Amino acid sequence: MHSGTTQEKSKSLQGQSLSVVSTESPAKHYCCYAVITVLTVAVIVLSVALSLPARKPEDDSNKKFFAACPRQWIGIGNQCYYFSDVMRNWTFSQIFCMAQGAQLAQFDSLELLDYLKRYSGDFDYWIGLHRESPEHPWSWPDGTEYTRLIFIRGDGKYCYLSDRGMSSSRDYMPRKYICSKPNMCT
């Protein structure tokens, strides 16, 4: 029975240690818990913030964006483009574009040319390049000379865009057309 009394004393001591009353008020305990919680959250937030890679400011000079253009026009960079659904000759196409405050499409980079080719799909589209004769240089409707971004096939006086690149033809052939004009919103 000796072991029974030891167990009873042990249980009695455990009960006494659980009933030890703290001299601090419960409000002080809650305040300490709140401070510990706030500090823990702050450390976690700071750790996450410091582990993320630093973001560099974006360079807007090379950024292409879709601009606000008239309905049925597509904005890219500082230009608006209209891809016709109807087929007309080069002269009528240019007249239509001019009535819209535009001209047959003009571009100055391979990047933009590739975009226009992708968007045009399998159709041929008149663009603004033209020349007086096969002996004369190509020029745009605004008078600037073509910088020979890519070779233009054929001996015609008027240029069109196809899925194979750029070709030339006579002006009376009916094709779809692309108009371009500056975007006034940029």
Residue frames as a rotation matrix with the C-alpha (Angstrom) as fourth column:
MET 1
0.561 0.828 0.000 0.00
0.828 -0.561 0.000 0.00
0.000 0.000 -1.000 0.00
HIS 2
-0.027 -0.687 -0.726 3.02
0.485 -0.644 0.591 2.12
-0.874 -0.336 0.350 0.18
SER 3
-0.862 -0.313 0.399 2.88
0.486 -0.286 0.826 2.72
-0.145 0.906 0.399 -3.58
GLY 4
0.027 0.955 0.297 -0.78
0.914 -0.144 0.378 3.70
0.404 0.261 -0.877 -3.34
THR 5
0.595 0.175 -0.784 -0.01
0.616 -0.726 0.306 6.53
-0.516 -0.665 -0.540 -0.98
THR 6
-0.507 -0.819 -0.268 2.78
0.351 -0.480 0.804 7.76
-0.788 0.313 0.531 -3.24
GLN 7
-0.654 0.330 0.680 0.41
0.702 -0.069 0.709 7.90
0.281 0.941 -0.186 -6.15
GLU 8
0.443 0.878 -0.184 -2.14
0.878 -0.383 0.287 9.77
0.181 -0.288 -0.940 -4.09
LYS 9
0.245 -0.445 -0.861 0.47
0.448 -0.736 0.508 12.30
-0.860 -0.510 0.020 -2.97
SER 10
-0.776 -0.572 0.265 1.61
0.460 -0.227 0.859 12.70
-0.431 0.789 0.439 -6.55
LYS 11
-0.242 0.780 0.577 -1.93
0.834 -0.136 0.535 13.40
0.496 0.611 -0.618 -7.78
SER 12
0.593 0.455 -0.665 -2.44
0.770 -0.562 0.301 15.79
-0.237 -0.690 -0.684 -4.91
LEU 13
-0.209 -0.766 -0.608 0.69
0.359 -0.639 0.681 17.74
-0.910 -0.076 0.409 -5.85
GLN 14
-0.791 -0.044 0.611 -0.34
0.611 -0.115 0.783 17.85
0.036 0.992 0.118 -9.53
GLY 15
0.224 0.962 0.155 -3.69
0.895 -0.266 0.358 19.28
0.385 0.059 -0.921 -8.58
GLN 16
0.495 -0.097 -0.864 -2.04
0.576 -0.708 0.409 21.92
-0.651 -0.700 -0.295 -6.43
SER 17
-0.588 -0.792 -0.165 0.34
0.386 -0.454 0.803 22.98
-0.710 0.409 0.573 -9.20
LEU 18
-0.536 0.466 0.704 -2.57
0.756 -0.105 0.645 23.42
0.375 0.878 -0.296 -11.59
SER 19
0.532 0.837 -0.130 -4.34
0.795 -0.440 0.418 25.61
0.292 -0.326 -0.899 -9.15
VAL 20
-0.394 -0.705 -0.590 -1.46
0.790 -0.587 0.174 28.05
-0.469 -0.398 0.789 -8.80
VAL 21
0.702 0.705 0.104 -2.94
0.685 -0.628 -0.369 31.45
-0.195 0.330 -0.923 -9.36
SER 22
-0.245 -0.775 0.583 -1.01
0.861 -0.450 -0.236 34.08
0.445 0.444 0.778 -11.26
THR 23
-0.190 0.106 -0.976 -0.61
0.706 -0.676 -0.211 37.44
-0.683 -0.729 0.054 -9.64
GLU 24
-0.963 -0.146 -0.225 -0.95
-0.054 -0.716 0.696 39.18
-0.263 0.682 0.682 -13.08
SER 25
-0.104 0.985 -0.135 -4.37
-0.411 -0.166 -0.896 40.24
-0.906 -0.038 0.422 -14.32
PRO 26
0.100 0.218 0.971 -5.94
0.670 0.707 -0.228 38.46
-0.736 0.673 -0.075 -17.35
ALA 27
0.954 0.262 -0.148 -5.95
0.094 -0.725 -0.683 41.78
-0.286 0.637 -0.716 -19.26
LYS 28
0.275 -0.937 -0.215 -2.16
-0.770 -0.349 0.534 41.90
-0.576 0.019 -0.817 -19.05
HIS 29
-0.321 -0.340 0.884 -1.96
0.130 0.909 0.397 38.36
-0.938 0.242 -0.247 -20.46
TYR 30
0.527 0.610 0.592 -4.23
0.687 0.104 -0.719 39.26
-0.500 0.785 -0.365 -23.39
CYS 31
0.859 -0.282 -0.428 -2.17
-0.389 -0.902 -0.186 42.35
-0.334 0.326 -0.885 -24.07
CYS 32
-0.160 -0.966 0.201 1.02
-0.580 0.257 0.773 40.26
-0.799 0.007 -0.602 -24.21
TYR 33
-0.132 0.185 0.974 -0.64
0.552 0.830 -0.083 37.77
-0.823 0.527 -0.211 -26.57
ALA 34
0.858 0.509 0.063 -1.77
0.357 -0.504 -0.786 40.62
-0.368 0.698 -0.614 -28.82
VAL 35
0.517 -0.751 -0.410 1.75
-0.715 -0.643 0.276 42.12
-0.470 0.150 -0.870 -28.96
ILE 36
-0.389 -0.666 0.636 3.28
-0.206 0.736 0.645 38.71
-0.898 0.120 -0.424 -29.75
THR 37
0.221 0.574 0.788 0.69
0.695 0.474 -0.540 38.11
-0.684 0.667 -0.294 -32.51
VAL 38
0.949 0.127 -0.289 1.27
-0.065 -0.819 -0.570 41.54
-0.309 0.560 -0.769 -34.09
LEU 39
0.148 -0.975 -0.164 5.05
-0.783 -0.217 0.583 41.07
-0.604 0.042 -0.796 -34.03
THR 40
-0.326 -0.222 0.919 4.74
0.194 0.936 0.294 37.57
-0.925 0.275 -0.262 -35.55
VAL 41
0.614 0.626 0.481 2.54
0.632 -0.024 -0.775 38.86
-0.473 0.780 -0.410 -38.39
ALA 42
0.817 -0.359 -0.452 4.94
-0.456 -0.881 -0.126 41.76
-0.353 0.309 -0.883 -39.01
VAL 43
-0.213 -0.940 0.266 7.91
-0.535 0.340 0.774 39.38
-0.818 0.023 -0.575 -39.25
ILE 44
-0.109 0.242 0.964 6.04
0.585 0.800 -0.135 37.13
-0.804 0.550 -0.228 -41.70
VAL 45
0.872 0.484 0.067 4.96
0.357 -0.537 -0.764 40.06
-0.334 0.691 -0.641 -43.90
LEU 46
0.544 -0.750 -0.377 8.46
-0.700 -0.653 0.288 41.51
-0.462 0.107 -0.880 -43.91
SER 47
-0.321 -0.662 0.677 9.97
-0.152 0.742 0.653 38.12
-0.935 0.107 -0.339 -44.78
VAL 48
0.250 0.503 0.828 7.61
0.760 0.428 -0.489 37.68
-0.600 0.751 -0.275 -47.72
ALA 49
0.959 0.143 -0.245 8.20
0.000 -0.863 -0.506 41.23
-0.283 0.485 -0.827 -48.95
LEU 50
0.248 -0.951 -0.185 11.97
-0.767 -0.310 0.562 40.83
-0.591 0.002 -0.806 -48.84
SER 51
-0.299 -0.368 0.881 11.88
0.122 0.900 0.418 37.45
-0.947 0.232 -0.224 -50.58
LEU 52
0.710 0.580 0.399 10.06
0.495 -0.008 -0.869 38.82
-0.500 0.815 -0.293 -53.66
PRO 53
-0.275 -0.837 0.474 12.33
0.954 -0.175 0.244 40.00
-0.121 0.519 0.846 -56.50
ALA 54
-0.337 0.086 -0.937 12.62
0.142 -0.980 -0.141 43.74
-0.931 -0.180 0.318 -56.90
ARG 55
0.428 0.547 0.719 10.52
0.827 0.084 -0.556 45.03
-0.365 0.833 -0.417 -59.80
LYS 56
-0.744 -0.664 -0.078 12.19
0.533 -0.660 0.529 47.32
-0.403 0.352 0.845 -62.26
PRO 57
-0.038 0.732 -0.680 10.18
-0.269 -0.663 -0.699 50.22
-0.962 0.156 0.222 -63.62
GLU 58
0.275 0.213 0.938 8.76
0.724 0.595 -0.348 49.27
-0.632 0.775 0.009 -67.00
ASP 59
-0.744 -0.536 -0.399 10.24
0.057 -0.646 0.761 50.88
-0.666 0.543 0.511 -70.09
ASP 60
0.268 0.963 0.007 7.29
0.193 -0.047 -0.980 52.27
-0.944 0.264 -0.199 -72.05
SER 61
-0.109 -0.344 -0.933 9.39
-0.738 -0.601 0.308 53.24
-0.666 0.721 -0.188 -75.09
ASN 62
-0.880 -0.266 -0.394 9.23
-0.468 0.636 0.614 49.74
0.087 0.724 -0.684 -76.63
LYS 63
-0.661 0.676 0.326 5.79
0.184 0.567 -0.803 48.83
-0.727 -0.471 -0.499 -75.39
LYS 64
-0.850 0.524 -0.055 3.11
-0.142 -0.128 0.982 48.15
0.508 0.842 0.183 -77.98
PHE 65
-0.758 0.653 -0.010 -0.42
0.144 0.152 -0.978 48.58
-0.637 -0.742 -0.209 -76.80
PHE 66
-0.431 0.713 0.553 -3.88
0.859 0.138 0.493 48.48
0.275 0.688 -0.672 -78.21
ALA 67
-0.983 -0.022 -0.181 -5.11
0.069 -0.964 -0.257 52.03
-0.169 -0.266 0.949 -78.47
ALA 68
-0.090 0.989 -0.118 -8.61
0.356 -0.078 -0.931 53.49
-0.930 -0.126 -0.345 -78.50
CYS 69
-0.977 -0.194 -0.093 -9.58
-0.036 -0.277 0.960 53.66
-0.211 0.941 0.263 -82.18
PRO 70
-0.307 0.915 -0.261 -12.87
-0.951 -0.308 0.037 54.06
-0.047 0.259 0.965 -84.05
ARG 71
0.295 0.531 0.794 -15.22
-0.454 0.809 -0.373 51.11
-0.841 -0.251 0.480 -84.13
GLN 72
0.941 0.047 0.336 -13.98
0.199 0.726 -0.659 48.28
-0.274 0.687 0.673 -86.41
TRP 73
0.517 -0.853 0.070 -10.44
-0.438 -0.333 -0.835 49.72
0.736 0.401 -0.546 -86.34
ILE 74
0.749 -0.370 -0.550 -7.56
0.622 0.677 0.393 48.04
0.227 -0.636 0.737 -84.53
GLY 75
0.827 -0.469 0.312 -5.11
-0.514 -0.854 0.080 50.09
0.229 -0.226 -0.947 -82.46
ILE 76
0.661 -0.723 -0.200 -1.45
0.750 0.627 0.212 49.22
-0.028 -0.290 0.957 -82.24
GLY 77
-0.529 -0.844 -0.088 1.20
0.848 -0.530 -0.012 51.64
-0.036 -0.082 0.996 -81.07
ASN 78
-0.514 0.324 -0.794 0.12
0.053 -0.912 -0.406 55.12
-0.856 -0.251 0.452 -82.07
GLN 79
-0.836 0.226 -0.500 -1.75
-0.538 -0.165 0.826 53.99
0.104 0.960 0.259 -85.20
CYS 80
-0.026 0.876 0.482 -5.23
-0.407 0.431 -0.805 52.71
-0.913 -0.217 0.345 -85.99
TYR 81
-0.920 -0.307 -0.244 -5.73
-0.357 0.394 0.847 50.10
-0.164 0.866 -0.472 -88.74
TYR 82
0.162 0.985 0.055 -8.84
-0.692 0.153 -0.706 49.15
-0.704 0.076 0.707 -90.69
PHE 83
-0.896 -0.352 0.271 -8.97
-0.097 0.751 0.653 45.79
-0.434 0.559 -0.707 -92.51
SER 84
-0.321 0.819 -0.475 -11.70
-0.941 -0.333 0.061 45.88
-0.108 0.467 0.878 -95.16
ASP 85
-0.226 0.364 0.903 -14.12
-0.066 0.920 -0.387 43.03
-0.972 -0.147 -0.184 -95.79
VAL 86
0.820 0.566 0.082 -14.84
0.091 0.012 -0.996 44.10
-0.564 0.824 -0.042 -99.38
MET 87
-0.152 -0.867 0.475 -12.59
0.763 0.202 0.613 43.95
-0.628 0.456 0.631 -102.43
ARG 88
0.889 0.334 -0.313 -11.86
0.096 -0.804 -0.587 47.11
-0.448 0.492 -0.747 -104.43
ASN 89
0.525 -0.755 0.394 -9.15
0.621 0.024 -0.783 48.39
0.582 0.656 0.481 -106.75
TRP 90
-0.336 -0.784 -0.522 -6.18
0.937 -0.224 -0.267 50.35
0.092 -0.579 0.810 -105.35
THR 91
-0.807 0.015 0.590 -7.57
0.111 -0.978 0.177 53.79
0.580 0.208 0.788 -106.31
PHE 92
0.235 0.958 0.164 -11.01
-0.155 -0.130 0.979 53.19
0.960 -0.255 0.118 -104.75
SER 93
0.403 -0.149 -0.903 -9.33
0.811 0.515 0.277 51.74
0.424 -0.844 0.329 -101.66
GLN 94
-0.688 -0.711 -0.145 -7.23
0.710 -0.620 -0.333 54.90
0.147 -0.332 0.932 -101.22
ILE 95
-0.532 0.579 0.617 -10.33
-0.204 -0.795 0.571 57.10
0.822 0.178 0.541 -101.73
PHE 96
0.518 0.731 -0.444 -12.21
0.248 0.369 0.896 55.13
0.818 -0.575 0.010 -99.06
CYS 97
0.023 -0.598 -0.801 -9.30
0.986 0.147 -0.081 55.48
0.166 -0.788 0.593 -96.63
MET 98
-0.859 -0.377 0.347 -9.04
0.361 -0.926 -0.112 59.23
0.364 0.029 0.931 -97.28
ALA 99
-0.069 0.922 0.381 -12.77
-0.180 -0.387 0.904 59.62
0.981 -0.006 0.192 -96.58
GLN 100
0.702 0.258 -0.663 -12.05
0.521 0.450 0.726 58.10
0.485 -0.855 0.182 -93.15
GLY 101
0.833 -0.474 0.287 -9.24
-0.550 -0.770 0.323 60.59
0.068 -0.427 -0.902 -92.47
ALA 102
0.408 -0.676 0.614 -6.71
-0.061 0.651 0.757 57.86
-0.911 -0.346 0.225 -93.22
GLN 103
0.160 -0.373 -0.914 -4.64
-0.987 -0.082 -0.139 56.47
-0.023 0.924 -0.381 -96.09
LEU 104
0.780 0.009 -0.625 -3.75
-0.152 0.973 -0.176 53.04
0.606 0.232 0.760 -97.35
ALA 105
0.956 -0.270 -0.112 -1.61
0.193 0.297 0.935 51.37
-0.219 -0.916 0.337 -94.68
GLN 106
0.409 -0.896 0.172 1.92
-0.380 -0.338 -0.861 52.52
0.830 0.286 -0.479 -94.06
PHE 107
0.984 -0.162 -0.080 4.44
0.146 0.450 0.881 50.84
-0.107 -0.878 0.466 -91.73
ASP 108
0.554 -0.828 0.080 8.08
-0.666 -0.499 -0.554 51.30
0.499 0.254 -0.829 -90.81
SER 109
-0.291 -0.674 0.679 9.12
-0.915 0.404 0.009 48.12
-0.281 -0.618 -0.734 -89.03
LEU 110
-0.644 -0.007 -0.765 9.28
-0.371 0.877 0.304 44.39
0.669 0.480 -0.568 -89.67
GLU 111
-0.947 0.310 -0.082 7.49
0.211 0.409 -0.888 43.84
-0.242 -0.858 -0.453 -86.37
LEU 112
-0.282 0.882 -0.378 4.46
-0.474 -0.471 -0.744 45.79
-0.834 -0.031 0.551 -87.57
LEU 113
-0.281 0.121 -0.952 4.62
-0.933 0.196 0.301 44.16
0.223 0.973 0.058 -91.01
ASP 114
-0.906 -0.092 -0.414 4.55
-0.027 0.987 -0.161 40.71
0.423 -0.134 -0.896 -89.36
TYR 115
-0.708 0.702 -0.071 1.55
0.087 -0.013 -0.996 41.74
-0.700 -0.712 -0.052 -87.26
LEU 116
-0.117 0.684 -0.720 -0.33
-0.827 -0.468 -0.311 42.99
-0.549 0.559 0.621 -90.33
LYS 117
-0.507 -0.125 -0.853 0.49
-0.698 0.641 0.321 39.78
0.507 0.757 -0.411 -92.23
ARG 118
-0.978 0.155 -0.140 -0.75
0.207 0.801 -0.561 37.60
0.025 -0.578 -0.816 -89.36
TYR 119
-0.481 0.844 -0.238 -3.95
-0.100 -0.323 -0.941 39.59
-0.871 -0.429 0.240 -89.05
SER 120
-0.193 0.403 -0.895 -4.65
-0.936 -0.348 0.045 39.57
-0.293 0.847 0.444 -92.80
GLY 121
0.250 0.319 0.914 -4.57
-0.239 0.935 -0.262 35.77
-0.938 -0.153 0.310 -92.98
ASP 122
-0.258 -0.315 0.913 -4.82
0.647 0.646 0.406 34.22
-0.717 0.696 0.037 -96.45
PHE 123
0.729 0.627 0.274 -6.21
0.630 -0.459 -0.626 37.32
-0.267 0.629 -0.730 -98.18
ASP 124
-0.415 -0.775 0.477 -4.35
0.879 -0.477 -0.010 39.88
0.235 0.415 0.879 -100.27
TYR 125
0.564 0.552 -0.614 -4.65
0.707 -0.707 0.013 43.47
-0.427 -0.442 -0.789 -98.99
TRP 126
0.389 -0.392 0.834 -3.74
0.499 -0.671 -0.548 46.69
0.774 0.629 -0.065 -100.78
ILE 127
0.268 -0.361 -0.893 -1.30
0.818 -0.405 0.409 48.85
-0.509 -0.840 0.187 -98.80
GLY 128
0.784 0.221 -0.581 -0.10
0.079 -0.963 -0.258 52.38
-0.616 0.156 -0.772 -99.53
LEU 129
-0.250 -0.966 -0.063 3.14
0.030 -0.073 0.997 51.65
-0.968 0.247 0.048 -101.38
HIS 130
0.803 0.433 0.409 3.15
0.426 0.061 -0.902 52.75
-0.416 0.899 -0.135 -105.02
ARG 131
-0.329 -0.905 -0.271 5.56
0.270 -0.365 0.891 53.98
-0.905 0.220 0.364 -107.71
GLU 132
0.138 0.335 -0.932 5.39
-0.691 -0.642 -0.333 55.81
-0.710 0.690 0.143 -111.03
SER 133
0.644 -0.028 -0.765 7.02
-0.631 0.545 -0.551 52.96
0.432 0.838 0.334 -112.97
PRO 134
0.914 -0.320 -0.250 9.24
0.390 0.864 0.320 49.92
0.113 -0.390 0.914 -112.34
GLU 135
0.027 -0.953 0.301 12.25
0.644 -0.214 -0.735 52.24
0.765 0.213 0.608 -112.74
HIS 136
-0.010 0.055 0.998 11.08
-0.461 -0.887 0.044 54.59
0.888 -0.459 0.034 -109.97
PRO 137
-0.934 -0.342 -0.100 11.44
-0.054 0.414 -0.909 54.00
0.352 -0.843 -0.406 -106.21
TRP 138
-0.089 0.897 -0.432 8.54
0.751 0.345 0.563 52.88
0.654 -0.275 -0.705 -104.05
SER 139
-0.893 -0.141 0.427 6.93
-0.151 -0.801 -0.579 55.58
0.424 -0.582 0.694 -101.89
TRP 140
-0.604 0.688 -0.402 4.18
0.755 0.331 -0.567 55.83
-0.257 -0.646 -0.719 -99.30
PRO 141
0.274 0.813 0.514 1.04
0.892 -0.414 0.180 58.00
0.359 0.409 -0.839 -99.67
ASP 142
0.825 0.018 -0.565 2.63
0.343 -0.811 0.474 60.70
-0.450 -0.584 -0.675 -97.46
GLY 143
0.883 -0.456 -0.113 5.54
-0.368 -0.521 -0.770 60.95
0.293 0.721 -0.627 -99.93
THR 144
0.242 -0.845 0.477 8.22
-0.806 0.099 0.584 59.20
-0.541 -0.526 -0.657 -97.88
GLU 145
0.042 -0.342 -0.939 10.38
-0.836 0.502 -0.221 56.72
0.547 0.794 -0.265 -99.74
TYR 146
0.948 0.309 -0.072 10.16
-0.248 0.863 0.439 53.01
0.198 -0.399 0.895 -98.89
THR 147
0.266 -0.897 0.353 13.23
-0.945 -0.171 0.277 51.83
-0.188 -0.408 -0.893 -96.93
ARG 148
0.090 -0.202 -0.975 13.21
-0.628 0.749 -0.213 48.33
0.773 0.631 -0.060 -98.45
LEU 149
0.027 0.020 0.999 12.34
-0.939 0.344 0.018 46.41
-0.344 -0.939 0.028 -95.30
ILE 150
-0.123 -0.064 0.990 11.60
0.138 0.987 0.080 43.41
-0.983 0.146 -0.112 -97.48
PHE 151
-0.958 -0.285 -0.021 11.69
-0.010 -0.040 0.999 42.67
-0.285 0.958 0.035 -101.20
ILE 152
0.030 0.977 -0.210 8.56
-0.475 -0.171 -0.863 43.46
-0.879 0.126 0.459 -103.24
ARG 153
-0.554 -0.197 0.809 7.83
0.453 0.743 0.492 40.88
-0.698 0.640 -0.323 -105.95
GLY 154
0.292 0.732 0.616 6.54
0.880 0.046 -0.473 41.82
-0.374 0.680 -0.630 -109.39
ASP 155
-0.744 -0.560 0.364 6.73
0.668 -0.641 0.379 44.73
0.020 0.525 0.851 -111.83
GLY 156
0.227 0.937 0.267 3.44
0.866 -0.319 0.384 46.42
0.445 0.144 -0.884 -110.94
LYS 157
-0.419 -0.337 0.843 3.05
0.093 -0.940 -0.330 49.99
0.903 -0.060 0.425 -109.71
TYR 158
0.172 0.584 0.794 0.90
-0.826 -0.354 0.439 49.23
0.537 -0.731 0.421 -106.64
CYS 159
-0.756 -0.623 -0.200 1.82
-0.369 0.659 -0.656 47.06
0.540 -0.422 -0.728 -103.67
TYR 160
0.473 0.871 0.131 -0.28
-0.645 0.241 0.725 44.55
0.600 -0.428 0.676 -101.77
LEU 161
-0.461 -0.532 0.711 0.33
-0.883 0.359 -0.303 42.41
-0.094 -0.767 -0.635 -98.72
SER 162
0.423 0.562 -0.711 -0.17
-0.568 0.775 0.275 38.65
0.706 0.288 0.648 -98.93
ASP 163
0.944 -0.051 0.325 0.58
-0.241 0.566 0.788 35.65
-0.224 -0.823 0.523 -96.76
ARG 164
0.594 -0.771 0.232 3.85
0.803 0.546 -0.240 35.30
0.058 0.329 0.943 -98.72
GLY 165
-0.437 -0.755 -0.488 5.05
0.747 -0.607 0.271 38.87
-0.501 -0.246 0.829 -98.16
MET 166
0.156 0.439 -0.885 4.67
-0.153 -0.874 -0.461 41.89
-0.976 0.207 -0.070 -100.43
SER 167
-0.384 -0.178 0.906 3.95
0.825 0.374 0.423 41.84
-0.414 0.910 0.003 -104.15
SER 168
-0.607 0.176 -0.775 3.04
-0.298 -0.955 0.017 44.41
-0.737 0.241 0.632 -106.79
SER 169
-0.318 0.625 0.713 0.23
0.847 0.526 -0.083 44.55
-0.427 0.577 -0.696 -109.31
ARG 170
-0.715 0.248 0.654 -1.81
0.302 -0.734 0.608 46.85
0.631 0.632 0.450 -111.53
ASP 171
-0.945 0.277 0.175 -4.19
-0.307 -0.566 -0.765 49.14
-0.112 -0.776 0.620 -109.69
TYR 172
-0.262 0.932 -0.250 -7.43
-0.889 -0.132 0.439 47.80
0.377 0.337 0.863 -111.23
MET 173
-0.487 0.054 -0.872 -7.20
0.110 0.994 0.000 44.35
0.866 -0.096 -0.490 -109.58
PRO 174
0.433 0.706 0.560 -9.82
-0.525 -0.307 0.794 43.98
0.732 -0.638 0.238 -106.80
ARG 175
-0.403 -0.534 -0.743 -8.38
0.442 0.597 -0.669 43.22
0.801 -0.598 -0.005 -103.38
LYS 176
0.710 0.453 -0.539 -9.21
0.684 -0.264 0.680 43.90
0.165 -0.852 -0.497 -99.77
TYR 177
0.069 -0.688 0.723 -7.33
0.199 -0.700 -0.686 46.85
0.978 0.191 0.088 -98.29
ILE 178
0.138 -0.142 -0.980 -5.83
0.990 0.033 0.135 48.14
0.013 -0.989 0.145 -95.04
CYS 179
0.493 0.031 0.869 -6.22
0.137 -0.990 -0.042 51.78
0.859 0.139 -0.493 -94.01
SER 180
-0.065 -0.494 -0.867 -4.08
0.987 0.096 -0.128 53.44
0.147 -0.864 0.481 -91.33
LYS 181
0.344 0.113 0.932 -4.26
0.081 -0.993 0.091 56.72
0.935 0.045 -0.351 -89.47
PRO 182
-0.749 -0.649 0.133 -2.68
-0.040 -0.156 -0.987 58.22
0.661 -0.745 0.091 -86.37
ASN 183
0.075 0.719 -0.691 -4.49
0.866 0.297 0.403 57.61
0.494 -0.629 -0.600 -83.11
MET 184
-0.042 -0.036 0.998 -5.40
-0.059 -0.998 -0.039 60.98
0.997 -0.061 0.040 -81.67
CYS 185
0.876 0.469 0.113 -5.83
-0.157 0.055 0.986 59.52
0.456 -0.881 0.122 -78.15
THR 186
0.575 -0.709 -0.407 -2.13
0.816 0.530 0.231 58.74
0.052 -0.465 0.884 -77.55
